[in-house]
Amino acid sequence: MAVMTYKVIEELVFWVEGLDHPVKGRIVFTEDATDACGGYFWEISHTYKPTADAAGPYRPSRRNARTLEEARDLLLGYAENFQTFSVHAEKY
């Protein structure tokens, strides 16, 4: 069985107006990733519906990056657009 090791590079806490709990995000790095996806990955503790009438939560299709800066931009881009229509806890 293969085991991948991830090192937590950054962890951020976002306070979203209208939520009674924080939203946490982190960026991790692994040397075990393929060159195609890069070694950086970001994840977030909660997802949201982008509009009140959206069918379901918006889950970004791209959570990997080649650089720390790119991963940070992707995470911040998601977190800064957070909506409170329907918030779902993710495996974090």
PyMOL commands that set and color helices and strands:
alter all, ss='L'
color gray80, all
select helices_A, chain A and resi 68-79
alter helices_A, ss='H'
color red, helices_A
select strands_A, chain A and resi 7-14+23-29+40-44+46-48+64-65+87-89
alter strands_A, ss='S'
color yellow, strands_A
deselect
rebuild
show_as cartoon
